[in-house]
Amino acid sequence: MTLTNILNRIEQLEHTVADLYAWLSRKFSADHEASAFFWVMHTQELSHAGLVQFERRLVRSDPDAFANVEIDTSCLQEVEEQIQAFRRDTPEPLLKQALMFAMKVESHAAENLHRNAFIQANPDLKGLITSLAHADEQHYETLRKFAQDHKDIL
């Protein structure tokens, strides 16, 4: 599979997760702290989508520098389906449910897929991609810290 195709699917997932956080922000509009937190998560996911766009532009600028990769992308569809199911089956989530689900999404294997695919396609860019992936790691840590600070609800 071409790296560009993988990155397109990853960007779609980033937007799906961003939409989840925007939805959660609206759901918790009565809880200003939770609503603001999920809105920040939303904007960070949009930023992650921007990083994927940057990676795609990098590939387009020199396609010969990036090999096709053999990587299982089924986890992307799996996460999207989980998000759709959560939104459908939990129309009025409790904060605990929302945080636990968000942590599940953020710790899913799909979060590391773009890093692995990109490095497999061009190992020379491992340092750059590892630096860019730091945003994903910080995102999970932000979520974990918010949940820890609100452990009374968990």
C-alpha positions as a LaTeX table, in Angstrom:
\begin{tabular}{lrrr}
\hline
Residue & $x$ (\AA) & $y$ (\AA) & $z$ (\AA) \\
\hline
Met1 & 0.00 & 0.00 & 0.00 \\
Thr2 & 1.30 & 3.47 & $-0.71$ \\
Leu3 & 2.16 & 5.66 & 2.22 \\
Thr4 & $-0.09$ & 8.38 & 0.81 \\
Asn5 & $-3.10$ & 6.04 & 0.97 \\
Ile6 & $-2.28$ & 5.12 & 4.56 \\
Leu7 & $-1.86$ & 8.76 & 5.53 \\
Asn8 & $-5.22$ & 9.62 & 3.92 \\
Arg9 & $-6.92$ & 7.01 & 6.09 \\
Ile10 & $-5.06$ & 8.18 & 9.19 \\
Glu11 & $-6.07$ & 11.78 & 8.57 \\
Gln12 & $-9.69$ & 10.64 & 8.27 \\
Leu13 & $-9.38$ & 8.93 & 11.65 \\
Glu14 & $-7.85$ & 12.05 & 13.23 \\
His15 & $-10.90$ & 14.02 & 12.05 \\
Thr16 & $-13.25$ & 11.34 & 13.39 \\
Val17 & $-11.57$ & 11.54 & 16.80 \\
Ala18 & $-11.66$ & 15.35 & 16.66 \\
Asp19 & $-15.40$ & 15.15 & 15.95 \\
Leu20 & $-15.81$ & 12.81 & 18.93 \\
Tyr21 & $-14.16$ & 15.35 & 21.22 \\
Ala22 & $-16.22$ & 18.23 & 19.82 \\
Trp23 & $-19.36$ & 16.15 & 20.43 \\
Leu24 & $-18.23$ & 15.40 & 23.99 \\
Ser25 & $-17.50$ & 19.10 & 24.53 \\
Arg26 & $-21.10$ & 19.88 & 23.57 \\
Lys27 & $-22.44$ & 17.02 & 25.69 \\
Phe28 & $-20.72$ & 18.42 & 28.77 \\
Ser29 & $-21.58$ & 22.06 & 28.12 \\
Ala30 & $-23.06$ & 22.32 & 31.64 \\
Asp31 & $-19.68$ & 21.30 & 33.10 \\
His32 & $-17.46$ & 24.12 & 31.90 \\
Glu33 & $-14.21$ & 22.39 & 32.89 \\
Ala34 & $-15.07$ & 19.12 & 31.11 \\
Ser35 & $-16.45$ & 20.94 & 28.09 \\
Ala36 & $-13.32$ & 23.06 & 27.77 \\
Phe37 & $-11.11$ & 20.01 & 28.24 \\
Phe38 & $-12.81$ & 18.09 & 25.44 \\
Trp39 & $-12.66$ & 21.18 & 23.22 \\
Val40 & $-8.90$ & 21.35 & 23.76 \\
Met41 & $-8.69$ & 17.66 & 22.88 \\
His42 & $-10.70$ & 18.43 & 19.73 \\
Thr43 & $-8.33$ & 21.18 & 18.63 \\
Gln44 & $-5.31$ & 18.99 & 19.38 \\
Glu45 & $-6.74$ & 16.24 & 17.16 \\
Leu46 & $-7.15$ & 18.79 & 14.39 \\
Ser47 & $-3.51$ & 19.68 & 14.93 \\
His48 & $-2.62$ & 15.99 & 14.62 \\
Ala49 & $-4.51$ & 15.90 & 11.32 \\
Gly50 & $-2.38$ & 18.87 & 10.24 \\
Leu51 & 0.76 & 16.89 & 11.05 \\
Val52 & $-0.51$ & 14.02 & 8.89 \\
Gln53 & $-1.13$ & 16.53 & 6.08 \\
Phe54 & 2.47 & 17.71 & 6.49 \\
Glu55 & 3.69 & 14.11 & 6.26 \\
Arg56 & 1.63 & 13.59 & 3.11 \\
Arg57 & 3.12 & 16.75 & 1.54 \\
Leu58 & 6.56 & 15.43 & 2.43 \\
Val59 & 5.80 & 12.18 & 0.60 \\
Arg60 & 4.41 & 14.04 & $-2.41$ \\
Ser61 & 7.53 & 16.23 & $-2.62$ \\
Asp62 & 9.74 & 13.18 & $-3.21$ \\
Pro63 & 7.64 & 10.06 & $-3.79$ \\
Asp64 & 10.67 & 8.01 & $-4.84$ \\
Ala65 & 12.09 & 8.39 & $-1.33$ \\
Phe66 & 9.18 & 6.42 & 0.15 \\
Ala67 & 8.70 & 2.73 & $-0.43$ \\
Asn68 & 5.32 & 1.03 & $-0.41$ \\
Val69 & 4.61 & $-0.54$ & 2.95 \\
Glu70 & 2.96 & $-3.73$ & 4.09 \\
Ile71 & 0.99 & $-2.70$ & 7.13 \\
Asp72 & $-2.36$ & $-3.77$ & 8.51 \\
Thr73 & $-4.67$ & $-0.78$ & 8.55 \\
Ser74 & $-7.74$ & $-2.63$ & 9.84 \\
Cys75 & $-7.23$ & $-1.01$ & 13.25 \\
Leu76 & $-8.19$ & 2.35 & 11.71 \\
Gln77 & $-11.60$ & 1.07 & 10.70 \\
Glu78 & $-11.94$ & $-0.65$ & 14.07 \\
Val79 & $-11.45$ & 2.62 & 15.97 \\
Glu80 & $-13.85$ & 4.48 & 13.69 \\
Glu81 & $-16.48$ & 1.79 & 14.26 \\
Gln82 & $-15.92$ & 1.93 & 18.03 \\
Ile83 & $-16.40$ & 5.71 & 17.97 \\
Gln84 & $-19.59$ & 5.42 & 15.92 \\
Ala85 & $-20.91$ & 2.75 & 18.30 \\
Phe86 & $-20.06$ & 4.82 & 21.38 \\
Arg87 & $-21.84$ & 7.87 & 20.01 \\
Arg88 & $-24.85$ & 5.82 & 18.95 \\
Asp89 & $-25.08$ & 3.65 & 22.08 \\
Thr90 & $-24.16$ & 6.30 & 24.64 \\
Pro91 & $-26.06$ & 9.42 & 23.57 \\
Glu92 & $-25.72$ & 11.01 & 27.03 \\
Pro93 & $-22.44$ & 9.71 & 28.45 \\
Leu94 & $-21.35$ & 10.25 & 32.00 \\
Leu95 & $-17.99$ & 11.96 & 32.36 \\
Lys96 & $-16.50$ & 8.70 & 33.58 \\
Gln97 & $-17.70$ & 6.89 & 30.46 \\
Ala98 & $-16.40$ & 9.63 & 28.19 \\
Leu99 & $-12.97$ & 9.69 & 29.80 \\
Met100 & $-12.61$ & 5.93 & 29.83 \\
Phe101 & $-13.65$ & 5.70 & 26.19 \\
Ala102 & $-11.30$ & 8.52 & 25.19 \\
Met103 & $-8.43$ & 6.74 & 26.94 \\
Lys104 & $-9.31$ & 3.57 & 25.05 \\
Val105 & $-9.24$ & 5.46 & 21.76 \\
Glu106 & $-5.98$ & 7.24 & 22.55 \\
Ser107 & $-4.22$ & 4.03 & 23.59 \\
His108 & $-5.40$ & 2.04 & 20.57 \\
Ala109 & $-2.81$ & 0.60 & 18.17 \\
Ala110 & $-4.08$ & 2.93 & 15.44 \\
Glu111 & $-2.37$ & 5.82 & 17.22 \\
Asn112 & 1.04 & 4.36 & 16.35 \\
Leu113 & 0.20 & 3.21 & 12.84 \\
His114 & 1.28 & 6.34 & 11.00 \\
Arg115 & 4.62 & 6.42 & 12.77 \\
Asn116 & 5.31 & 2.78 & 11.93 \\
Ala117 & 4.17 & 3.13 & 8.32 \\
Phe118 & 6.21 & 6.28 & 7.74 \\
Ile119 & 9.40 & 4.84 & 9.25 \\
Gln120 & 8.94 & 1.61 & 7.29 \\
Ala121 & 8.59 & 3.65 & 4.08 \\
Asn122 & 11.67 & 5.80 & 4.79 \\
Pro123 & 13.84 & 4.82 & 7.80 \\
Asp124 & 16.02 & 7.91 & 7.32 \\
Leu125 & 13.20 & 10.06 & 8.68 \\
Lys126 & 12.78 & 8.15 & 11.94 \\
Gly127 & 13.99 & 11.09 & 14.08 \\
Leu128 & 11.61 & 13.55 & 12.45 \\
Ile129 & 8.63 & 11.23 & 12.70 \\
Thr130 & 9.43 & 10.33 & 16.30 \\
Ser131 & 9.48 & 14.04 & 17.15 \\
Leu132 & 6.16 & 14.64 & 15.41 \\
Ala133 & 4.63 & 11.62 & 17.16 \\
His134 & 5.47 & 13.18 & 20.51 \\
Ala135 & 2.25 & 15.20 & 20.15 \\
Asp136 & 0.22 & 11.98 & 20.23 \\
Glu137 & 2.01 & 10.83 & 23.37 \\
Gln138 & 1.40 & 14.16 & 25.08 \\
His139 & $-2.24$ & 13.96 & 24.08 \\
Tyr140 & $-2.73$ & 10.67 & 25.90 \\
Glu141 & $-0.84$ & 12.02 & 28.91 \\
Thr142 & $-3.10$ & 15.11 & 29.02 \\
Leu143 & $-6.13$ & 12.85 & 29.01 \\
Arg144 & $-4.66$ & 10.58 & 31.69 \\
Lys145 & $-3.85$ & 13.57 & 33.90 \\
Phe146 & $-7.35$ & 15.04 & 33.55 \\
Ala147 & $-8.83$ & 11.65 & 34.48 \\
Gln148 & $-6.41$ & 11.35 & 37.42 \\
Asp149 & $-7.33$ & 14.83 & 38.64 \\
His150 & $-10.98$ & 13.74 & 38.52 \\
Lys151 & $-10.47$ & 10.28 & 39.95 \\
Asp152 & $-13.42$ & 10.85 & 42.28 \\
Ile153 & $-15.65$ & 10.31 & 39.26 \\
Leu154 & $-13.71$ & 7.29 & 38.05 \\
\hline
\end{tabular}
